[in-house]
Amino acid sequence: MKKIEAIVRKSKYREVKEALHGVGVNFFSYWDVTGLGNEKEGHVYRGISYSTSDIQRRYLSIVVNDDFAEKTIKAILESGATGDVGDGKIFVSDILESYRIRTGEKGGDTLK
């Protein structure tokens, strides 16, 4: 099993969610977050400088079986990209075990 953590623009969340549903990922957790990125310059609009490093983002936590990892990552990459600095990041880590609290069963079937 893999844990996929993605930080995406809040404005792209709906598209990412729909793309995930499209590949069969129907359960995940998310949080609204704000972070600082690598961009050091701001944008000027009507004479006022705005920081672009404080873009509102959404943090997604998704656990999938190994065979769903690549299609999950591809769905996020394709739907979450704008081509601009600050589109976000994806982190992938191994999950050793999962348990369904209701029944006590364990393993990859708990993700279904």
PLY file of the C-alpha trace (Angstrom):
ply
format ascii 1.0
element vertex 112
property float x
property float y
property float z
element edge 111
property int vertex1
property int vertex2
end_header
0.00 0.00 0.00
1.09 3.58 -0.65
0.25 6.84 1.07
0.06 9.70 -1.40
0.15 13.16 0.09
-0.54 15.98 -2.31
-0.50 19.73 -1.79
-2.50 21.40 -4.56
-3.87 24.84 -5.26
-7.23 25.31 -3.60
-8.54 26.62 -6.92
-7.68 23.26 -8.56
-9.19 21.05 -5.84
-12.49 20.36 -7.63
-10.68 19.23 -10.78
-8.30 17.03 -8.76
-11.21 15.48 -6.83
-13.08 14.70 -10.06
-9.93 13.20 -11.61
-9.41 11.00 -8.54
-13.01 9.80 -8.69
-12.48 9.12 -12.39
-9.67 6.63 -11.67
-11.54 4.96 -8.81
-10.15 6.76 -5.77
-13.30 7.56 -3.83
-11.99 8.03 -0.30
-9.37 10.46 0.96
-8.92 13.11 3.63
-8.10 16.76 3.01
-7.27 19.93 4.91
-7.05 23.60 3.98
-3.47 24.77 4.48
-1.28 27.76 3.75
2.41 27.38 3.05
5.46 29.19 1.84
7.06 28.27 -1.46
10.25 28.99 -3.33
9.01 32.04 -5.23
10.54 35.17 -3.76
8.95 37.87 -5.89
5.38 39.05 -5.64
2.97 40.29 -8.27
1.84 43.89 -8.57
-1.82 44.62 -9.22
-3.01 48.23 -9.43
0.14 49.43 -7.74
-0.13 47.05 -4.78
2.41 44.24 -4.35
0.93 40.86 -3.40
2.88 37.90 -2.11
2.35 34.87 -4.31
4.08 32.47 -1.92
1.04 32.47 0.39
-1.35 30.81 -2.06
-4.19 28.91 -0.41
-3.68 25.20 -0.82
-5.43 21.96 -0.05
-3.56 19.03 1.49
-4.81 15.60 0.41
-3.97 12.35 2.16
-4.75 9.27 0.09
-3.95 5.61 0.85
-4.21 3.22 -2.08
-3.16 -0.30 -2.97
0.11 -0.46 -4.89
-1.63 -1.04 -8.23
-3.55 2.26 -7.86
-0.53 4.42 -6.98
0.60 5.38 -10.49
-2.88 6.18 -11.81
-3.59 8.23 -8.66
-0.39 10.25 -9.09
-1.05 10.75 -12.81
-4.59 11.98 -12.09
-3.27 14.56 -9.62
-0.45 15.71 -11.91
-2.73 16.18 -14.91
-5.63 17.84 -13.11
-3.68 19.94 -10.62
-1.22 21.65 -12.96
-1.52 25.24 -14.13
2.05 25.48 -15.37
2.83 28.27 -12.92
5.11 28.30 -9.89
3.21 27.10 -6.82
1.24 24.23 -8.33
2.19 22.02 -5.38
3.95 18.79 -4.51
3.22 15.06 -4.25
4.88 12.82 -1.67
4.67 9.00 -1.75
5.47 6.69 1.15
4.93 3.04 2.00
2.15 1.93 4.34
2.98 -1.23 6.24
-0.53 -2.16 7.35
-4.10 -0.91 7.57
-7.01 -2.02 9.74
-10.75 -1.57 9.45
-11.88 -0.54 12.92
-15.46 -1.79 12.53
-14.53 -5.41 11.72
-10.91 -5.71 12.82
-9.83 -6.99 9.40
-6.45 -5.90 8.09
-4.60 -5.52 4.81
-5.29 -4.06 1.39
-8.95 -5.14 1.37
-9.66 -2.53 4.06
-9.23 0.14 1.38
-12.21 -1.12 -0.63
0 1
1 2
2 3
3 4
4 5
5 6
6 7
7 8
8 9
9 10
10 11
11 12
12 13
13 14
14 15
15 16
16 17
17 18
18 19
19 20
20 21
21 22
22 23
23 24
24 25
25 26
26 27
27 28
28 29
29 30
30 31
31 32
32 33
33 34
34 35
35 36
36 37
37 38
38 39
39 40
40 41
41 42
42 43
43 44
44 45
45 46
46 47
47 48
48 49
49 50
50 51
51 52
52 53
53 54
54 55
55 56
56 57
57 58
58 59
59 60
60 61
61 62
62 63
63 64
64 65
65 66
66 67
67 68
68 69
69 70
70 71
71 72
72 73
73 74
74 75
75 76
76 77
77 78
78 79
79 80
80 81
81 82
82 83
83 84
84 85
85 86
86 87
87 88
88 89
89 90
90 91
91 92
92 93
93 94
94 95
95 96
96 97
97 98
98 99
99 100
100 101
101 102
102 103
103 104
104 105
105 106
106 107
107 108
108 109
109 110
110 111
